[in-house]
Amino acid sequence: MERFVIEGGHTLSGTVKVSGNKNAALKLLPACLLTDRPIILHNIPRIQDVIFTLDLLADLGAEVTDLGEGSWRVHAANIHKTDLDSTLASKIRASFVFSGPMLARMGQVTLPLPGGDVIGGRPLDTHITALEALGTAVEMQERGLFHMNADGLHGAGYLLLPEASVTATENTVMASVLAKGETVIDNAACEPHVRDLCQFLNSLGAKIEGIGSNRLTIQGVDRLGGGEFRIGSDFMEVGSFIGAAAVTGGEIRIQDAQPNNLGMIRIVYEKLGVHWHDDGNDIVVPANQSMQIKPALGGRIPEIKPMPWPGFPPDLMSIAVVIATQSTGSVLLHDWMYESRFFFVDNLTFMGARIVLCDPHRVMILGGNQLNASPHGVPSPDIRAGMAMVLAALCAKGQSTIHNIQQIDRGYEQIEQKLQGLGAKIVRVS
């Protein structure tokens, strides 16, 4: 088990380049199973969840080649099995999106309940509903295994998703591109990584219309070809580095930030007194932010809550909590999606943050106070909460220890090296 030891109170400054979008990589890699032709993907982050996904592909029979500098070649010419390795698949949430491409390519798949962050209930009902509409028979067996069989997928016609689930949208898209006939997915998620997946599939010969909207129209094709694609930047990582600059009072240039994906993040962060300006495809977070929470109309306490895209991303709620502790004023954060998202805030209160956990979904924060280091250590309960604790340690007075950092490694590539390059006093200790 490794841990981070962080000496807080140092201003971060300099330039950092963000990695590729984690959530895009974890879907485009399984999508390579839809064709027997070679695929080259660029800007793939070298994080633990990606490594597990590549291992799953190799275990199924795909040839996986590391081309270096974030580029990978995947050639799924020969798939020799249809059951996913349970140990690998149970480690990551994205393992369940193997079901769509495996059903389209092989006609069947067996896979376990997925793993991933423990942030609350994350039901699979929308996945199952959509796959059944495409002609899949789903049987849940003992030991939590799903066995799915499709004797030729067919277009679902009009398919209204019960919720705008990102992974269910992506899974349905991958299954639909090789199904016979038309599928219209309404209430589809339209996050940047969903757009990346659809554009990638179209580059291989799929016929998907409405990309970027909540209604996707897919005409099934007989087969897909090979190709090459570069995924976009990880806007969750961008939001995390903006937070790191704000809470330490430094100026940071974030390269390849893709400002067009930061619209609602900008609106929400400005409520917390954090601003930046665009410079081409980069953004610059200036030093000495106002860090004043902006009251709502009439002087009311403002509320921040996540919403489906283009709303505020739920994965940045943990980062927003730490920013709020350093901003003067009061704010209510309400994550209605996940009932365990805020359980990490107890660790912040031990460091001196003034936070009231109102219920599993809501926290009230009275910000603007100095945090003190946690020398005895705090855990990293999930990817985003772990990164939030790193931000808290960076602005705290004294030396903090953060345990269970393999959770952070699942979503952030070389995070301590990037922070060290900005002047952070952070070391990884075995």
C-alpha positions in Angstrom: 0.0 0.0 0.0 1.3 3.4 -1.0 0.6 6.8 0.5 1.2 10.5 -0.3 3.0 12.7 2.2 2.2 16.3 1.5 3.7 19.5 3.1 1.0 22.1 2.7 1.2 25.9 2.5 3.2 26.1 -0.8 1.8 28.2 -3.6 1.5 26.3 -6.9 2.5 28.0 -10.1 3.6 27.0 -13.6 2.3 25.0 -16.5 0.7 21.6 -16.5 -0.7 19.5 -19.4 -3.8 17.4 -18.7 -4.1 13.8 -19.7 -6.7 12.3 -22.0 -10.3 11.8 -20.8 -10.5 8.8 -18.5 -14.2 8.1 -19.3 -13.6 8.3 -23.0 -10.7 5.9 -22.9 -12.6 3.3 -20.8 -15.3 3.2 -23.6 -13.3 3.5 -26.8 -11.1 0.6 -25.8 -14.0 -1.9 -25.5 -15.4 -0.4 -28.7 -12.4 -1.8 -30.5 -14.1 -5.2 -30.1 -16.7 -4.1 -32.7 -14.2 -4.6 -35.6 -11.7 -7.2 -36.6 -9.5 -4.5 -38.1 -6.7 -2.7 -36.2 -7.3 0.4 -34.2 -4.9 3.0 -33.0 -6.0 5.3 -30.1 -4.0 8.4 -29.0 -4.0 10.4 -25.8 -4.9 7.4 -23.6 -4.1 8.1 -19.9 -1.8 5.6 -18.2 -4.0 5.1 -15.2 -5.0 1.9 -13.3 -8.5 1.7 -14.7 -7.1 1.8 -18.2 -4.6 -0.9 -17.5 -7.4 -3.2 -16.2 -9.4 -2.5 -19.3 -6.4 -3.3 -21.6 -5.9 -6.5 -19.6 -9.6 -7.4 -20.2 -9.2 -6.9 -23.9 -6.0 -9.1 -24.0 -7.7 -11.8 -22.0 -10.5 -12.0 -24.6 -8.0 -12.5 -27.3 -7.3 -9.0 -28.6 -3.7 -8.0 -29.5 -2.8 -5.0 -27.4 0.4 -3.0 -28.2 1.8 -0.1 -26.3 3.1 2.4 -28.9 4.3 4.8 -26.3 3.4 8.4 -25.3 -0.3 7.5 -24.7 -0.9 5.7 -28.0 -2.1 2.1 -28.1 -2.9 -0.4 -30.9 -5.8 -2.8 -30.4 -6.4 -5.5 -33.0 -9.4 -7.7 -32.0 -9.2 -10.1 -35.0 -9.7 -13.2 -32.9 -11.9 -13.2 -29.9 -11.6 -16.7 -28.3 -13.9 -16.4 -25.3 -17.1 -14.6 -24.3 -16.8 -14.6 -20.5 -15.0 -11.7 -18.9 -12.4 -12.4 -16.3 -14.3 -11.9 -13.0 -11.3 -10.6 -11.0 -10.4 -7.9 -13.6 -14.0 -7.0 -14.4 -15.0 -6.6 -10.8 -12.3 -3.9 -10.3 -13.8 -1.3 -12.6 -17.2 0.2 -13.3 -16.6 0.4 -17.0 -16.3 -3.4 -17.4 -20.1 -3.5 -17.9 -19.8 -1.6 -21.2 -18.1 -4.6 -22.6 -21.5 -6.2 -22.9 -22.7 -4.0 -25.8 -19.7 -4.6 -28.2 -19.5 -8.3 -27.2 -23.2 -8.9 -27.9 -22.8 -7.1 -31.3 -19.6 -9.0 -32.2 -20.1 -12.4 -30.6 -23.8 -12.7 -29.8 -23.2 -13.5 -26.1 -21.3 -12.4 -23.1 -21.0 -13.4 -19.4 -19.7 -10.8 -17.0 -19.9 -10.0 -13.2 -21.3 -7.1 -11.4 -19.0 -4.2 -12.1 -16.7 -2.6 -9.5 -15.7 1.1 -9.3 -16.2 3.8 -6.7 -18.4 3.3 -3.7 -20.3 6.5 -3.9 -23.9 5.2 -3.6 -26.4 3.2 -5.6 -25.4 2.8 -9.3 -28.1 0.6 -10.8 -27.8 -1.2 -14.1 -31.5 -1.2 -14.9 -31.1 1.2 -17.8 -28.4 -0.9 -19.4 -30.6 -4.0 -19.2 -33.7 -2.3 -20.5 -31.8 -1.0 -23.6 -30.1 -4.2 -24.4 -33.3 -6.2 -24.1 -34.9 -3.7 -26.5 -32.2 -4.6 -29.0 -33.0 -8.3 -28.7 -30.9 -9.5 -25.8 -32.0 -12.1 -23.4 -30.5 -11.3 -19.9 -30.2 -13.9 -17.1 -28.7 -13.1 -13.8 -27.0 -16.2 -12.4 -25.6 -17.1 -9.1 -22.6 -15.3 -7.7 -23.8 -12.1 -9.4 -23.0 -13.1 -12.9 -24.9 -11.8 -15.9 -25.3 -14.1 -18.9 -26.5 -12.3 -22.0 -27.4 -13.8 -25.3 -28.6 -12.3 -28.6 -29.4 -14.3 -31.7 -28.8 -11.3 -33.9 -29.3 -7.8 -32.5 -32.0 -5.7 -34.2 -32.7 -2.0 -34.1 -34.9 -0.9 -31.2 -36.8 1.7 -33.2 -37.7 4.4 -30.7 -35.9 3.9 -27.4 -36.5 6.3 -24.5 -33.9 5.7 -21.8 -35.4 5.9 -18.2 -32.5 8.1 -17.2 -29.7 10.0 -19.1 -27.1 7.5 -18.0 -23.7 8.0 -19.6 -22.6 4.4 -19.5 -26.0 3.1 -20.6 -26.0 5.5 -23.5 -22.5 4.4 -24.6 -23.4 0.7 -24.2 -26.5 1.1 -26.2 -24.7 3.0 -28.9 -22.1 0.3 -29.2 -24.6 -2.5 -29.4 -26.8 -0.5 -32.0 -24.1 0.3 -34.6 -24.0 -3.4 -35.8 -27.7 -4.1 -35.1 -30.0 -4.6 -38.1 -32.2 -1.5 -38.6 -32.7 1.8 -36.9 -32.4 2.8 -33.2 -33.4 6.2 -32.0 -32.0 6.8 -28.4 -33.9 9.5 -26.7 -32.9 11.0 -23.3 -29.3 10.1 -24.3 -26.4 11.4 -22.4 -24.3 13.9 -24.3 -21.1 14.4 -22.3 -17.9 15.1 -24.2 -16.8 11.4 -23.8 -20.1 10.3 -25.3 -19.4 12.6 -28.3 -15.9 11.1 -28.6 -17.3 7.6 -28.7 -19.8 8.4 -31.4 -17.3 10.3 -33.5 -14.9 7.5 -33.2 -17.4 4.9 -34.3 -18.5 7.1 -37.2 -14.8 7.2 -38.3 -14.9 3.4 -38.5 -18.0 3.4 -40.7 -20.9 3.6 -38.2 -23.9 5.8 -39.0 -24.8 7.9 -36.0 -26.6 11.2 -36.2 -27.4 13.8 -33.6 -24.0 13.6 -31.9 -23.8 16.1 -29.0 -27.6 16.2 -28.5 -29.9 14.0 -26.3 -31.4 12.2 -29.3 -29.1 9.9 -31.3 -30.3 8.2 -34.5 -28.3 5.1 -35.4 -28.6 3.1 -38.6 -27.0 -0.3 -38.2 -24.2 -1.3 -40.6 -22.9 -4.8 -41.5 -19.4 -4.2 -40.3 -16.9 -1.5 -39.1 -13.4 -0.9 -40.4 -10.1 0.1 -38.8 -8.9 3.5 -38.0 -7.1 6.0 -35.8 -8.5 8.4 -33.2 -7.4 10.9 -30.5 -9.6 11.3 -27.5 -10.2 14.7 -25.9 -8.8 16.1 -22.6 -10.0 15.1 -19.2 -12.2 18.0 -18.0 -12.3 16.4 -14.5 -8.6 16.8 -14.3 -8.8 20.3 -15.6 -11.4 21.1 -12.8 -9.1 19.5 -10.3 -6.1 21.7 -11.3 -8.2 24.8 -11.3 -9.1 23.9 -7.7 -5.4 23.3 -6.8 -4.5 26.8 -8.1 -7.3 28.5 -6.3 -6.8 26.9 -2.8 -3.0 27.5 -2.9 -3.2 31.1 -4.3 -1.0 30.4 -7.3 -1.2 31.1 -11.1 -1.4 28.0 -13.3 -1.6 27.6 -17.0 -3.4 24.4 -18.0 -2.5 23.2 -21.5 -5.0 21.5 -23.8 -7.8 22.3 -21.4 -10.4 22.5 -24.2 -12.3 25.6 -22.7 -15.4 24.7 -24.7 -16.1 21.9 -22.3 -15.8 24.1 -19.2 -19.0 26.2 -19.5 -20.9 25.0 -16.4 -17.8 24.4 -14.5 -16.9 28.1 -15.0 -20.4 29.2 -13.8 -20.2 27.0 -10.6 -16.6 27.9 -9.8 -17.4 31.6 -10.2 -20.0 31.2 -7.5 -17.1 30.1 -5.2 -15.0 33.1 -6.2 -12.7 31.3 -8.7 -12.1 32.7 -12.2 -9.9 32.0 -15.2 -9.4 33.2 -18.7 -9.0 31.3 -22.0 -5.9 31.5 -24.1 -6.6 29.4 -27.2 -6.9 25.8 -26.2 -5.3 26.6 -22.8 -6.7 28.3 -19.7 -4.9 30.5 -17.2 -5.9 30.5 -13.6 -4.6 33.8 -12.1 -3.1 34.1 -8.6 -4.8 35.6 -5.6 -8.4 34.8 -6.5 -11.2 36.6 -4.7 -12.4 33.4 -3.1 -15.7 35.0 -2.1 -18.8 32.9 -2.3 -21.4 34.8 -4.3 -24.8 34.9 -2.6 -27.9 34.0 -4.5 -30.5 36.6 -5.3 -31.8 38.4 -2.2 -28.7 37.4 -0.2 -29.7 33.7 0.1 -27.2 31.0 0.6 -26.3 29.6 -2.9 -26.8 26.0 -3.8 -24.6 23.9 -6.0 -25.8 20.6 -7.5 -24.8 18.3 -10.3 -26.9 17.8 -13.4 -26.6 15.8 -16.7 -24.5 17.5 -19.3 -24.2 20.4 -19.9 -24.8 20.7 -16.2 -22.1 20.6 -13.5 -20.3 17.2 -13.5 -21.1 15.1 -10.4 -17.4 14.0 -10.3 -16.3 17.5 -9.4 -18.6 17.9 -6.4 -15.8 16.6 -4.1 -13.4 19.2 -5.5 -16.0 21.9 -5.1 -16.3 21.0 -1.4 -12.6 21.7 -0.8 -12.7 25.0 -2.8 -15.7 26.1 -0.7 -13.8 25.5 2.6 -11.3 28.1 1.4 -13.8 30.7 0.1 -15.4 33.2 2.4 -19.1 32.8 2.9 -21.6 29.9 3.1 -22.8 27.5 0.4 -25.0 24.4 0.2 -23.8 21.5 -1.9 -26.4 19.0 -2.9 -25.5 15.8 -4.7 -28.9 14.2 -5.4 -27.3 11.5 -7.6 -25.1 9.6 -5.1 -25.9 9.1 -1.4 -22.3 8.4 -0.4 -20.5 11.1 -2.2 -20.0 13.3 0.8 -19.0 10.8 3.5 -15.4 11.8 3.0 -16.1 15.3 4.5 -15.5 14.0 8.1 -11.8 13.9 7.1 -12.0 17.6 6.3 -13.7 18.5 9.6 -10.8 16.8 11.4 -8.5 19.2 9.5 -10.6 22.2 10.7 -13.2 22.7 8.0 -16.5 24.0 9.1 -18.9 21.6 7.4 -22.3 20.2 8.4 -23.3 16.9 6.8 -27.0 17.6 6.7 -27.9 14.2 5.3 -26.3 11.7 2.8 -26.9 14.1 -0.1 -26.2 17.6 1.3 -23.4 19.5 3.0 -23.5 23.0 4.3 -20.1 24.7 4.3 -19.0 27.9 6.1 -15.7 28.6 4.4 -12.7 30.9 4.7 -10.8 29.1 7.4 -7.3 27.7 7.6 -7.0 23.9 7.4 -4.5 22.1 9.5 -2.6 19.0 8.4 -3.6 15.5 9.2 -0.3 13.8 10.2 -1.9 10.5 11.2 -3.4 10.1 7.8 -6.7 10.3 6.0 -8.0 7.8 3.4 -8.8 8.1 -0.3 -12.3 6.5 -0.3 -12.8 7.0 -4.1 -11.0 8.7 -7.1 -12.5 12.2 -6.7 -12.6 12.3 -2.9 -9.0 11.1 -2.9 -8.1 14.0 -5.2 -10.1 16.4 -3.0 -8.1 15.3 0.0 -4.9 16.0 -1.9 -6.1 19.6 -2.5 -7.0 19.9 1.2 -3.5 18.8 2.1 -1.9 21.2 -0.3 -3.5 24.2 1.4 -3.3 22.9 4.9 -0.8 24.0 7.5 1.7 21.3 8.2 2.4 17.8 6.8 -0.4 15.5 5.9 -0.5 11.8 5.0 -3.1 10.4 2.5 -3.6 6.6 2.4 -5.2 4.3 -0.1 -3.9 6.3 -3.0 -4.3 3.5 -5.5 -7.9 5.0 -5.7 -6.4 8.2 -7.0 -4.2 6.3 -9.4 -7.3 4.8 -11.0 -8.3 8.2 -12.4 -5.2 10.6 -12.4 -2.1 10.0 -14.4 1.2 10.7 -12.7 -0.5 13.1 -10.4 2.4 13.7 -8.0 4.8 14.4 -10.8 2.4 17.0 -12.2 2.0 18.6 -8.9 5.7 18.5 -8.2 6.2 20.3 -11.5 4.0 23.1 -10.1 6.0 23.4 -6.9 4.0 21.1 -4.6 5.9 19.3 -1.8 4.4 15.8 -2.4 6.1 12.4 -2.3 4.8 8.9 -2.8 5.9 6.5 0.0 5.6 2.8 -0.1 
